[in-house]
Amino acid sequence: MNSTAKTLAPIPLLDLESEYRALGESISAAVQRTIDSRQFILGREVAAFEEEFADYCRAPHATGVNSGTSALHLALLACGVGPGDEVVTVPFTFYATVAAIGYCGATAVFADIDPRTFNLDPAALEAAITPRTRAILPVHLYGQPADMDAICAIARRHGLPVIEDAAQAHGAELAGRRAGSLADIACFSFYPTKNLGAAGEGGMVTTANPEFARTVRMLRDWGQERKYHPVLKGFNYRLEGMQAAVLRVKLPHLDRWNDARRASAALYDSLLDHPSLIRPFTLPEARHVYHLYTVRVPARDAVQRSLDAAAVQTAVHYPTPIHLLPAYATPRYRAGDFPRAEVAALSVLSLPMNPWLTPDQVRRAAAALLDALNALEIPAPLCDNRS
Ligand SMILES: *Cc1c(COP(=O)(O)O)cnc(C)c1O
């Protein structure tokens, strides 16, 4: 590494500071407006944001909740998932996907990923379905929709509902259809680092099914439609007015922000031509919104340290597949059961990606990555398990 690297400003993985600077006074005004209205929980701002987000996703119904995890929990319950049931999902995801299945008393059954996209492999899904399967939960990892045509065709054949984990995919599309309207019901997170982030926690469930929408709406607020008359055992999963007000300020910018991410990804793609690197693969029908720009490299941890020394922030999403995490391990699964997920966990590296990256920053990050790969002692062959 050259000695000036340390003195260069770090290239940030995320850039919440620029996001809030770009929005100026409008966030403070939205917060103040909510305080003035005293509608702190649900209320006008939440109702308005639900309508705007439903429109954005081209979904008939949207219900605001207090996190992406709560959205997953309620979507699973709306699909009738309960104790003794199995839900098929991927072992390569953020563990909230799997935790929510556990909250229902159900069992997560894993199906391996397509090594090109890191998303649920339809053939593996087919093989994982049993008579106990009650729902299918694909994840649109890194901002690219899973292969929903194939997944939904299998689901239809088995009479199973499909739930999208769209927590990383606000605005992503498949054949012109938006995430949030690609299956029976979909879940979003507004965790601050997501493509659309609240100033705190938040989430949303979208669906075209009015019964699912009604159940989720009741369950998020103690199982009641009328105060003090709960008809279901529900939860306190309500979205706050202030979060909705902040999200309403941001939503009109989302498409532009996603376009900026896509432009940076295209620049990375053009620069990162190296025999021991695999760039993100996008399905021909997909509009990827690059929540993360994640490559595969050999000697990943060493490469990450080199980038750190060059002031390029990176992260690993995710270092351990769920079936190998102590908290989620079960006798059902062992190391080696999901080789594609396990190899992915060893090789993935997420590069700086946010709407405020400049072409210069992308070029610097790409150059540092190529330097790091060229400096590897033994040109380690990349474990390329694309099939
Ligand atoms: C962030 C995330 C969640 C959880 O969302 P929270 O709002 O943090 O509860 C679920 N699934 C995936 C894939 C995520 O990235």
PDBQT file of the ligand as one rigid body, heavy atoms in Angstrom, charges set to zero:
ROOT
HETATM    1  C1  LIG A 401     -32.516  -6.034   7.981  1.00  0.00    +0.000 C 
HETATM    2  C2  LIG A 401     -33.084  -7.346   7.627  1.00  0.00    +0.000 A 
HETATM    3  C3  LIG A 401     -34.141  -7.926   8.355  1.00  0.00    +0.000 A 
HETATM    4  C4  LIG A 401     -34.636  -7.383   9.667  1.00  0.00    +0.000 C 
HETATM    5  O1  LIG A 401     -35.088  -6.097   9.656  1.00  0.00    +0.000 OA
HETATM    6  P1  LIG A 401     -35.139  -5.266  11.033  1.00  0.00    +0.000 P 
HETATM    7  O2  LIG A 401     -35.864  -4.024  10.658  1.00  0.00    +0.000 OA
HETATM    8  O3  LIG A 401     -33.735  -5.017  11.461  1.00  0.00    +0.000 OA
HETATM    9  O4  LIG A 401     -35.889  -6.065  12.027  1.00  0.00    +0.000 OA
HETATM   10  C5  LIG A 401     -34.666  -9.108   7.886  1.00  0.00    +0.000 A 
HETATM   11  N1  LIG A 401     -34.193  -9.721   6.800  1.00  0.00    +0.000 NA
HETATM   12  C6  LIG A 401     -33.164  -9.212   6.086  1.00  0.00    +0.000 A 
HETATM   13  C7  LIG A 401     -32.684  -9.944   4.871  1.00  0.00    +0.000 C 
HETATM   14  C8  LIG A 401     -32.574  -8.020   6.489  1.00  0.00    +0.000 A 
HETATM   15  O5  LIG A 401     -31.535  -7.537   5.793  1.00  0.00    +0.000 OA
ENDROOT
TORSDOF 0
